[in-house]
Amino acid sequence: MKNLKSIYFNNLICDFWKRRKIILCFMMVCAAFFAFISVKRAETVRDLTQEQIEEIEEYNEKIEEYNKTIADAEESLALVNQQIEELQQYVDQSIYMKLDGQNIHTASVQYGITTEANVGNILNALVLYINEGGLKEALSEEHPDLSVESWREVISPSITANLLNITIIHYDEEQLKQIFQLVKTRVKDQTPEIAQVQGNFTMDEIDSSIYVKADVGVTNNQNNHLNNLKGYTSNRVDLENKLISQQNNKKSYIEKNEPEVMEARRINPVLQTLAYTSVGVLFGVVLPALIFILNYILSDRLRSKEDLRNANINVIGSYRQDGSYAPALERSMMDLEILARQQELSSIFLNVLGEDEISKKVASDYAEAIGKAGYETETGFRVYDEAEELKQMVKSRACVLFAQVGKNTYAQLEQQLRLCERFQVKVLGCVVIG
C-alpha cells in the first residue's frame, strides 16, 4: 500500500478535484441521509409511551443493581485472593510456621550495660537495631539459606533494668547456631555506632545458652494462622459462588424482562444529529476514495518503471513526485546521444502520452537538454490521432515515449509501439513520470 500511495496520491487528488462537484453533491446527500436517520431515531424515542419509558427505566435500574453487586463481588474476590496469597506464602516460607511446639530449639544471651549516660536510651537503640532491620542488613545475600526475611518473629529482644536479653527460636539446631552467632557479632559491632550518639558504654555478656523447649503458645499461633487461611479460602468459595449466581441472575433477568423497545435513552437530539451528519460527510468522502483506489489497483494503468523494464522497454529516466529526475538529465542524455549516433539521427521526436502540465514540463525539459546536445526535437501529444504529428515523428525516424504512472495504460503504450513499428520509427526508450 505504501508504494501505491506514493505513485497515485497526486493523481487521486487530481481526480477528486476534477470531480469535486459530484463528490460534494454525494457528500451532501450522505449527510442528509444520515441526518434523516438521526431524526427518525429521535422520533422513536419521543413516540414511546409513559408506561414504556417507566418500564425501561425500571429495567435499567435493576441492571445497574446487578452490575454494582457483581462489581462488589469481584472487588472482594480480588482482595481475598491477595490475602490468601500473602498468608499462604507466610505459611509456606516463614521460620515460625515450621516450628514444632513441643521441640523448639532456643538460644538466649544476656548483656549487661554499664554507662554514665542514659541506659534506657542505649537499650532502646539496641532493640530498635534488632527489630527494625539494621541487624539483617545485607545478610539476605550473604546467607540466603537462613531466611533472614523471617527473623522478625523468631528473634525477641527484651529489657530488664540495665540488661538486654535476646532470645532466638528455630526448628533447626544448626541454623539456630549460625543465626545466634551472627546476631551476637552484629550487636557487638553496633555498639560503637550507638555510643557516638547515646554516649559511651560497655556491654558485657553475662550469660549465653542453647536449649530445647516446648511452648503451647507457638502451636496456638500457628493454628490461628492456618485457621485464618482456611477462613479466607472458604470465603473465596462463597464469593465465587456469589459472583456466578449474580451473573446468572443478571443473564436470566435480561432474557425474561428486557423491554421490546430499548430506545428510551436520554440523548441530545442536536448532538446526535451533528454526529450522524459528520458520519455522513465522512462516508461521502471515503466511498469515492475507495472507488478511485480500487480503480487504480484493478485497472491496466501503468504502475511503475519496473513494469516497463520487465516488458523489455528501455527506461531512459524518470521524473519523481518531488520534482527531481532519476537519473539526472545529463545522465539520461548520455544514453540518448549514444543511441542517436548509432541510428545516425539528426532529430528526435518526443511522443508524450498525456497533455497535463507535468507531462508538458518534463517533455520541455528533455527537449531543451536534447537541443543543447545538438539534435533537433519535435513534441507531439496526440500522435495516434493527429496526422501532422505522425508525419513529424516519421520524419525524425526515432522517438522517445513519455508515460505517466497511474494515468497512461499499457494499452496506450502497446498502441504507440505498434504505430512506431508500422512506420519504422525507432523507439529509443521511455521516460516515466511519477
Secondary structure, DSSP 4 states (H G I P E B T S, - for coil): -HHHHHHHHHHHHHHHHHTHHHHHHHHHHHHHHHHHHHHHHHHHHHTS-HHHHHHHHHHHHHHHHHHHHHHHHHHHHHHHHHHHHHHHHHHHH-SGGG--TTSEEEEEEEEEEEESS-HHHHHHHHHHHHHSSTTTTTHHHH-GGG-GGGHHHHEEEEEETTEEEEEEEES-HHHHHHHHHHHHHHHHHHHHHHHHHH--EEEEEEEEEEEEE--HHHHHHHHHHHHHHHHHHHHHHHHHHHHHHHHHHHHHHHHHH--S--------HHHHHHHHHHHHHHHHHHHHHHHHHHHHHHS-B---HHHHHHTT--EEEEE-TTS-EES-HHHHHHHHHHHHHHHT-SEEEEEES--SHHHHHHHHHHHHHHHHTT-EEEEES-TTT-HHHHHHHHHHSEEEEEEETTTSBHHHHHHHHHHHHHTT-EEEEEEEE-
